[in-house]
Amino acid sequence: MQSLSRPSSILARSAKIFQSGRQISAKPRADGPAPPPINQLSEEENSIVDTVRRFAQNVIKPLVREMDDKSQMHQSVITGAFENGLMGVEIAEKYGGTGSSFFDAVLVIEELAKIDPSVSVFVDVQNTLVAPLIIQLGTEEQKQKYLPKIVSESIGSFALSEVSSGSDAFALKTTAKKDGDDFIINGSKMWITNAGHAQFFLVFANAEPAKGYKGITCFLVDRSQEGVQVGKKEDKLGIRASSTCSIHFDNVRVHKSAILGEYGKDVLS
């Protein structure tokens, strides 16, 4: 099966097309209506779709019923997603990725969803929530630590929602109390996608509750850190192979270098 994981891959070539101006502007023309939207994929984009389709048909489809019945993602699907370069689509070549576009990631996610939405969600969270925040907000040290692993082996999880703060994310109660150069995180998260598989979490906690939502800060927290406990998977009606769990943080100590973005700068805004 053709892999998308190497810099010389289809994804890398497609990224160059995007960077050279493949998008069509939605602004009206001076002499009339807006130009028509793109309704055809390029040759490179079609190649991406074909590659993902083969992976979905050959590896995922035979396991869909089993994964749904067991509420468990099969390891061959996880391994295949990494081997085919689907878990870090936009990550730059210097970190082991292909430096491709967000549109390429959408193509990957869409094609997977045609066979199994559980796998699509699994790949989606990695590509649209976890990796982009580290790419945009991470220090070089954080990028060096996490991005190569995101491409090759590590699953991240976006830990924002809580019992009392689902849609109203600003109402979260998890705290991060400053203690010298460290922060002590306490609280619980609910309905966290990919938590059952994740090796690390993007944890949103309020470091300065007196400031309200403006005290919310994001921390990179490894699953192996003392005080981190992932709860049992939710028994869902659908998308069952995708793990959805609670996460509990009991006096989890992290160094200030774990802050993603700026401290107390309301990363959610």
C-alpha positions as CSV (number, residue, x, y, z in Angstrom):
1,M,0.0,0.0,0.0
2,Q,1.3,3.4,-0.9
3,S,2.3,5.4,2.2
4,L,1.8,9.1,2.7
5,S,4.3,9.4,5.5
6,R,7.5,10.4,3.6
7,P,8.3,14.0,2.6
8,S,8.4,12.8,-1.1
9,S,4.9,11.5,-0.8
10,I,1.7,12.7,-2.5
11,L,0.8,14.8,0.6
12,A,4.0,16.7,0.3
13,R,3.5,17.4,-3.4
14,S,-0.1,18.4,-2.8
15,A,1.1,20.9,-0.1
16,K,3.3,22.6,-2.7
17,I,0.3,23.1,-4.9
18,F,-1.7,24.7,-2.1
19,Q,1.2,27.0,-1.2
20,S,1.4,28.1,-4.8
21,G,-2.1,29.4,-4.7
22,R,-4.5,26.6,-5.6
23,Q,-7.3,28.2,-3.6
24,I,-9.9,30.3,-5.4
25,S,-10.9,33.5,-3.7
26,A,-14.5,33.9,-2.6
27,K,-14.4,37.7,-3.2
28,P,-16.7,39.0,-5.9
29,R,-15.1,39.9,-9.2
30,A,-15.1,43.5,-10.3
31,D,-17.2,42.7,-13.3
32,G,-19.6,40.3,-11.8
33,P,-20.3,37.5,-9.3
34,A,-17.8,35.5,-7.4
35,P,-15.9,32.8,-9.3
36,P,-17.2,29.3,-9.1
37,P,-16.0,27.1,-6.2
38,I,-13.5,24.3,-6.7
39,N,-15.5,21.3,-7.6
40,Q,-12.7,19.1,-8.8
41,L,-9.6,17.7,-7.0
42,S,-6.2,18.0,-8.5
43,E,-4.3,14.8,-9.6
44,E,-2.3,14.8,-6.4
45,E,-5.4,15.2,-4.2
46,N,-7.2,12.4,-6.0
47,S,-4.1,10.3,-5.3
48,I,-4.4,11.1,-1.6
49,V,-8.1,10.0,-1.7
50,D,-7.2,6.8,-3.5
51,T,-4.5,5.9,-1.1
52,V,-6.7,6.5,2.0
53,R,-9.6,4.7,0.3
54,R,-7.5,1.6,-0.2
55,F,-6.4,1.6,3.4
56,A,-10.0,2.1,4.6
57,Q,-11.3,-0.7,2.3
58,N,-8.5,-3.2,2.9
59,V,-7.7,-2.7,6.6
60,I,-10.6,-0.9,8.3
61,K,-13.7,-2.3,6.6
62,P,-13.2,-5.9,7.5
63,L,-12.9,-4.9,11.2
64,V,-15.7,-2.4,11.4
65,R,-18.3,-4.8,13.0
66,E,-15.8,-6.3,15.4
67,M,-14.5,-2.9,16.6
68,D,-18.1,-1.7,17.1
69,D,-19.1,-4.8,19.0
70,K,-16.1,-4.7,21.2
71,S,-16.0,-0.9,21.5
72,Q,-12.3,-1.1,20.8
73,M,-10.0,0.3,18.0
74,H,-8.1,-2.6,16.5
75,Q,-4.3,-2.2,16.8
76,S,-3.8,-2.8,13.1
77,V,-5.9,0.2,12.3
78,I,-3.9,2.4,14.7
79,T,-0.6,1.1,13.3
80,G,-1.8,1.6,9.7
81,A,-2.9,5.2,10.3
82,F,0.6,6.0,11.5
83,E,2.3,4.0,8.7
84,N,0.3,5.7,6.1
85,G,1.1,9.2,7.3
86,L,-2.5,10.0,8.4
87,M,-1.8,11.1,12.0
88,G,0.2,14.3,11.4
89,V,-0.8,15.6,8.0
90,E,0.2,19.2,8.5
91,I,3.4,18.7,10.5
92,A,6.5,20.1,8.8
93,E,9.1,17.9,7.2
94,K,11.7,19.0,9.8
95,Y,9.7,17.1,12.4
96,G,9.1,14.1,10.3
97,G,5.9,15.1,8.7
98,T,4.9,16.1,5.1
99,G,4.1,19.7,5.7
100,S,0.8,19.3,3.9
101,S,-2.3,21.4,4.0
102,F,-5.4,21.4,6.2
103,F,-7.4,20.6,3.1
104,D,-5.4,17.4,2.7
105,A,-6.3,16.5,6.2
106,V,-10.0,17.1,5.5
107,L,-9.7,14.8,2.5
108,V,-8.2,12.1,4.7
109,I,-10.8,12.5,7.4
110,E,-13.7,12.5,4.9
111,E,-12.5,9.3,3.2
112,L,-12.1,7.4,6.5
113,A,-15.6,8.5,7.6
114,K,-17.1,6.8,4.6
115,I,-16.0,3.4,6.0
116,D,-16.0,4.0,9.8
117,P,-16.7,7.3,11.6
118,S,-14.9,6.0,14.7
119,V,-11.6,5.9,12.8
120,S,-12.4,9.2,11.2
121,V,-12.8,10.8,14.6
122,F,-9.7,9.2,15.9
123,V,-7.6,10.7,13.1
124,D,-9.6,14.0,13.1
125,V,-8.8,14.9,16.7
126,Q,-5.1,14.3,16.2
127,N,-5.0,16.5,13.0
128,T,-7.4,19.3,13.8
129,L,-7.1,19.8,17.6
130,V,-3.9,18.4,18.9
131,A,-1.2,18.9,16.3
132,P,-2.3,22.4,15.2
133,L,-2.1,23.9,18.7
134,I,1.4,22.6,19.2
135,I,2.4,23.8,15.7
136,Q,0.9,27.3,16.3
137,L,1.6,27.8,20.0
138,G,4.4,25.4,21.0
139,T,8.0,26.4,21.8
140,E,10.7,24.9,19.7
141,E,11.5,22.5,22.6
142,Q,7.8,21.4,22.8
143,K,7.7,20.9,19.0
144,Q,10.9,18.8,19.1
145,K,9.5,16.7,21.9
146,Y,6.0,16.1,20.6
147,L,5.6,16.6,16.8
148,P,7.9,13.7,15.6
149,K,6.1,11.4,18.0
150,I,2.7,12.6,16.8
151,V,3.7,11.7,13.2
152,S,5.1,8.2,14.1
153,E,3.6,6.8,17.3
154,S,2.0,9.0,19.9
155,I,-1.7,9.8,20.2
156,G,-2.7,13.1,21.8
157,S,-6.0,14.1,23.4
158,F,-7.7,17.5,23.8
159,A,-8.9,17.7,27.4
160,L,-11.3,20.6,27.7
161,S,-14.8,19.5,28.5
162,E,-16.0,19.0,32.1
163,V,-19.2,18.0,33.8
164,S,-20.3,21.6,34.2
165,S,-18.5,23.0,31.2
166,G,-19.3,21.3,27.9
167,S,-20.5,24.0,25.5
168,D,-19.6,26.7,28.0
169,A,-15.9,25.9,28.1
170,F,-15.1,29.1,30.0
171,A,-16.9,27.7,33.0
172,L,-14.3,24.9,33.5
173,K,-13.3,24.2,37.2
174,T,-10.0,22.4,36.8
175,T,-7.2,24.5,38.4
176,A,-3.5,24.9,38.0
177,K,-2.0,26.4,41.2
178,K,1.4,27.9,40.8
179,D,4.1,26.5,43.1
180,G,7.5,28.0,42.3
181,D,8.4,27.0,38.8
182,D,5.7,24.3,38.9
183,F,2.0,24.1,38.6
184,I,-0.3,21.7,40.5
185,I,-3.2,20.6,38.4
186,N,-6.4,19.3,40.1
187,G,-9.8,18.5,38.5
188,S,-11.6,16.2,36.2
189,K,-12.4,16.2,32.5
190,M,-15.3,14.4,30.8
191,W,-16.2,13.0,27.4
192,I,-12.6,13.3,26.2
193,T,-12.1,11.7,22.7
194,N,-9.0,9.5,22.2
195,A,-8.3,9.5,26.0
196,G,-8.2,5.8,26.1
197,H,-5.4,5.6,23.6
198,A,-3.6,8.9,24.3
199,Q,0.0,9.1,25.5
200,F,-0.4,12.8,26.3
201,F,-3.1,15.4,26.9
202,L,-3.6,19.1,26.1
203,V,-5.2,20.0,29.5
204,F,-7.0,23.3,30.0
205,A,-7.0,24.5,33.5
206,N,-7.5,27.9,35.2
207,A,-4.2,29.1,36.6
208,E,-5.7,32.4,37.9
209,P,-9.4,31.8,38.9
210,A,-9.7,35.4,40.1
211,K,-9.4,36.5,36.4
212,G,-12.2,34.3,35.3
213,Y,-11.9,32.8,31.9
214,K,-8.8,34.9,31.2
215,G,-6.9,32.7,33.6
216,I,-7.4,29.6,31.5
217,T,-4.0,28.1,30.4
218,C,-3.2,25.0,28.4
219,F,-0.7,22.5,29.7
220,L,1.0,19.6,28.0
221,V,0.6,16.6,30.4
222,D,2.0,13.2,29.7
223,R,-0.2,10.2,30.7
224,S,2.6,8.7,32.7
225,Q,2.8,11.6,35.1
226,E,1.9,10.8,38.7
227,G,-1.7,11.7,39.6
228,V,-3.1,11.3,36.0
229,Q,-5.9,8.7,35.9
230,V,-7.9,7.8,32.8
231,G,-11.4,6.5,33.6
232,K,-13.3,3.7,31.8
233,K,-14.6,4.2,28.3
234,E,-18.1,5.4,27.8
235,D,-20.5,2.8,26.4
236,K,-21.8,4.9,23.5
237,L,-24.6,4.2,21.0
238,G,-22.4,5.0,18.0
239,I,-18.8,5.7,17.1
240,R,-18.0,3.0,19.6
241,A,-14.4,2.2,18.6
242,S,-13.3,5.7,19.3
243,S,-12.5,5.9,23.0
244,T,-14.3,8.5,25.1
245,C,-13.2,8.7,28.7
246,S,-13.1,10.8,31.8
247,I,-9.7,12.0,33.0
248,H,-8.8,12.8,36.6
249,F,-5.9,15.0,37.8
250,D,-5.0,14.6,41.4
251,N,-2.2,17.0,42.4
252,V,-0.4,16.5,39.0
253,R,2.8,18.5,39.1
254,V,4.1,20.0,35.9
255,H,6.9,22.4,35.2
256,K,6.1,25.8,33.7
257,S,7.8,24.6,30.5
258,A,4.7,22.5,30.0
259,I,2.6,25.6,29.3
260,L,1.4,25.6,25.7
261,G,1.1,29.2,24.5
262,E,1.4,32.1,27.0
263,Y,0.5,31.8,30.7
264,G,-2.8,33.5,31.6
265,K,-3.4,34.7,28.1
266,D,-6.8,32.9,27.6
267,V,-5.7,30.4,25.0
268,L,-9.4,29.7,24.2
269,S,-10.1,33.2,22.8
